[in-house]
Amino acid sequence: MLISQNMITDVKLIIHQSREQAIRVVDHQRTLMYWHIGKRIFEEEQLGQERADYGSYLIRYLSEQLQPEFGSGFSRRQLERYRQFFRLFPIASALRTQLSWTHYKLLLPFENADKREYYLAECAKNNWSSRQLERQINSQLYERLLLSNDKDSVLEVARNQQYPIDPKEIIKDPMILEFLGLKREAAYYEKDLEQAIISNLQDFLLEMGNGFSFVARQKRLHLDGDEFFVDLVFYNRLLQCFVLIEIKTHKLTHQDIGQ
C-alpha cells in the first residue's frame, strides 16, 4: 500500500508547529511567573517602605530561601530583575506572547521609555529572535534611525500607526554589516562584498529595515539605449518601490555617479 508523500510532509509539519507552539506557551508562562514574582516583591516592599534598607533585605532573604531549592534563577540579581520587570511592565495582559523572557531581559536596562517601546514593537511586529534583538540593540538601530528622523515618526512606524513615506524612515544610515565576517583592515573586491551579502541574506534584510524582500543580483537594465547591470535589487512593500544597490569598495568618481 502506497502512502502519499504529501501526507507524511503534512504530519511532520503538524508535529513541528505543535512543538514550537508548546515551547512558546511554556516560555510565556515562565515570563508570567517572573512578572508575578516581581509584583509580589514590589507589594511586600511597600509594606516596609518606612525602612530604607527593607527592599535589599527582602531580596536577600528571599533568595536565601528559594535558590537552594529552585536554582540560580532565583539569585539576588535575578530577583531584582523580576522586580524591575514588574515596575517597567505593570500590566500583565499587555505582555507580548511573541516575546520570551530573554527578550524582556534585554530591554530592562533601558532608561529611555521610547527606546524600550520601539524595540518592543519591532520585536513583536517582525518576530525577532532574542539573538536578532540583541544584535539590533548592539548596532544602535534606534539611534541610527533618529539621525534622520524625529522620535515620533520612528515610534509611529514601529507601532504600525503610519506607513513610511520617506525611505529615511526605515533605512538606516549608516548600516552595520559586522555579520558579513569581513575584516575592516582587509581589501576586498566588490564581487567579494556582494557574495558575502548573498551568503548572509537574512541578516542583511534585517539590517536594511522593514518590508524588504530580495529580487535579484546582477540584474540587467536597459535605460535610454544603454545596458547596465545592478548588483542587488530589492523590493520594499511599505514604500512600494524597488531599491537598487550598487556596491562600491572605492571612493565614488564622477563616472560612477554618471552611471
C-alpha positions in Angstrom: 0.0 0.0 0.0 1.4 3.4 -1.0 1.2 6.3 1.3 1.2 9.8 -0.1 4.4 11.8 0.5 2.2 14.9 1.0 0.6 13.1 3.9 4.0 12.4 5.5 5.0 16.1 4.9 1.8 17.4 6.5 2.1 15.2 9.6 5.7 16.4 10.1 4.6 20.0 9.7 1.9 19.4 12.3 4.5 18.0 14.7 6.9 20.9 14.2 4.2 23.5 14.6 2.8 21.9 17.7 6.3 21.7 19.3 7.0 25.3 18.5 3.6 26.4 19.9 4.3 24.3 23.1 7.7 26.0 23.6 6.1 29.5 23.2 3.4 28.7 25.7 5.8 27.3 28.2 8.1 30.3 27.8 5.3 32.8 28.1 4.2 31.1 31.3 7.7 31.4 32.6 7.7 35.1 31.8 4.4 35.5 33.6 5.8 33.7 36.6 8.7 36.1 36.8 6.2 39.0 36.5 4.1 37.7 39.3 7.2 37.2 41.5 8.3 40.8 40.8 4.8 42.1 41.6 4.8 40.2 44.9 8.2 41.5 45.8 7.2 45.1 45.0 4.0 44.8 47.1 5.9 43.5 50.0 8.4 46.3 49.7 5.6 48.8 50.0 4.6 47.3 53.4 8.0 48.0 54.7 8.7 51.3 52.9 9.4 53.1 56.2 12.7 51.2 56.3 15.2 52.4 53.7 17.0 49.0 53.6 13.9 46.8 53.6 14.0 46.2 49.9 17.6 44.9 49.9 16.9 42.8 53.0 13.8 41.3 51.4 15.6 40.3 48.1 18.5 38.8 50.0 16.3 36.8 52.4 14.0 35.6 49.6 17.0 34.5 47.5 18.4 32.5 50.5 15.0 30.7 50.8 14.5 30.0 47.1 17.9 29.4 45.5 18.8 26.2 47.3 15.6 24.6 46.1 14.9 26.2 42.7 18.4 27.1 41.5 20.3 30.1 40.1 17.2 31.6 38.5 16.3 32.9 42.0 19.6 34.6 42.9 19.5 38.1 44.3 20.4 39.6 40.9 17.6 37.7 39.2 15.0 38.6 41.8 16.0 42.3 41.4 15.3 41.8 37.6 11.9 40.4 38.3 11.0 43.4 40.5 12.3 45.8 37.8 10.3 43.8 35.2 7.1 44.4 37.0 7.8 48.1 37.5 8.5 48.6 33.9 5.7 46.5 32.6 3.0 46.7 35.3 0.1 45.3 33.2 0.4 41.5 32.8 -2.2 41.3 29.9 0.0 43.8 27.9 2.9 41.4 27.8 3.6 40.2 24.3 3.1 36.4 23.9 5.6 36.5 21.0 8.4 37.7 23.3 10.3 35.4 25.6 11.8 36.3 29.0 15.2 36.7 27.2 13.6 39.5 25.0 12.3 41.3 28.0 15.6 40.9 29.9 17.5 42.6 27.1 15.0 45.6 27.4 15.2 46.1 31.2 18.4 48.2 31.2 16.9 50.9 29.0 16.1 54.1 31.0 14.6 55.7 27.9 11.0 54.5 27.7 10.7 55.5 24.0 13.7 53.4 23.1 12.3 50.4 25.0 8.9 50.8 23.4 10.5 51.0 19.9 12.4 47.7 20.3 9.3 46.1 21.9 7.1 47.0 18.9 9.7 46.0 16.3 10.2 42.6 18.1 6.6 41.8 18.0 6.0 43.0 14.5 9.0 41.3 12.9 9.1 38.2 15.1 12.7 38.9 16.0 14.6 36.2 17.9 16.4 37.2 21.1 19.6 37.0 19.1 18.3 39.4 16.5 17.1 41.8 19.1 20.4 41.8 20.8 22.2 42.4 17.6 19.9 45.4 16.7 20.5 46.8 20.2 24.3 46.4 19.9 24.3 48.1 16.5 22.3 51.0 17.9 19.4 50.7 15.5 17.1 53.1 17.3 19.8 55.8 17.5 20.7 55.4 13.8 17.1 55.9 12.8 16.9 59.0 14.9 19.8 60.5 12.9 17.4 61.2 10.0 14.0 61.1 11.7 12.2 62.6 14.6 11.3 60.4 17.6 7.5 60.5 17.0 7.7 59.3 13.4 10.1 56.4 14.3 7.7 55.2 17.0 4.6 55.6 14.8 6.2 53.4 12.0 7.2 50.8 14.6 3.6 50.7 16.0 2.1 50.5 12.5 0.3 53.8 13.2 1.7 55.2 9.9 3.3 53.9 6.8 6.7 55.3 5.9 6.5 57.8 3.1 10.2 58.6 3.0 13.0 55.9 2.7 14.9 57.6 5.5 12.1 56.5 7.9 13.1 52.8 7.6 16.5 52.6 6.0 19.4 53.0 8.4 22.3 55.3 7.6 25.0 54.1 8.4 24.4 50.4 8.0 26.3 48.0 10.3 27.4 44.8 8.5 29.6 43.1 11.1 27.7 39.8 10.4 29.4 39.5 7.0 32.6 38.4 8.8 34.8 40.7 6.7 37.8 42.2 8.4 37.9 46.0 8.5 41.6 46.3 7.5 41.4 43.9 4.6 40.9 44.9 0.9 38.0 43.3 -1.0 36.8 43.2 -4.5 33.2 44.4 -5.0 32.2 40.8 -6.0 33.5 39.6 -2.6 31.3 42.0 -0.8 28.3 41.1 -3.0 28.8 37.4 -2.3 29.1 37.9 1.4 25.8 39.8 1.4 24.1 37.0 -0.5 25.5 34.4 1.8 24.1 36.3 4.8 20.9 37.5 3.1 18.6 37.0 6.0 20.7 39.2 8.3 21.2 41.8 5.5 17.4 42.1 5.0 17.0 42.6 8.8 19.7 45.3 8.7 18.1 47.1 5.7 14.8 47.7 7.5 11.2 46.7 7.5 9.4 45.3 4.4 12.3 44.3 2.3 12.5 41.2 0.1 15.3 40.1 -2.3 14.6 40.2 -6.0 17.8 39.6 -8.0 21.5 40.1 -8.2 23.4 41.4 -11.3 20.1 42.5 -12.8 20.3 43.7 -16.4 18.6 47.1 -17.1 18.1 49.0 -20.3 18.0 52.8 -20.0 18.0 55.2 -22.9 19.6 52.6 -25.2 22.3 51.7 -22.7 22.7 48.5 -20.8 23.6 48.4 -17.1 24.0 45.7 -14.5 22.8 46.4 -11.0 24.5 44.5 -8.2 21.5 43.9 -6.0 17.8 44.5 -6.4 15.3 44.5 -3.5 11.6 45.4 -3.2 10.0 47.2 -0.3 6.4 46.6 0.3 5.9 49.6 2.6 7.5 52.1 0.2 6.0 50.1 -2.8 9.2 50.6 -4.8 12.3 48.7 -5.9 15.6 49.5 -4.2 18.7 49.2 -6.3 22.1 48.7 -4.6 25.3 49.3 -6.5 28.3 48.1 -4.5 31.5 50.2 -4.4 34.6 49.5 -2.4 36.4 52.6 -3.6 35.7 56.3 -3.5 32.9 57.4 -5.9 34.1 59.1 -9.0 32.2 61.3 -11.4 31.9 58.3 -13.8 30.3 56.2 -11.1 27.8 59.0 -10.3 27.1 59.4 -14.0 26.1 55.8 -14.3 
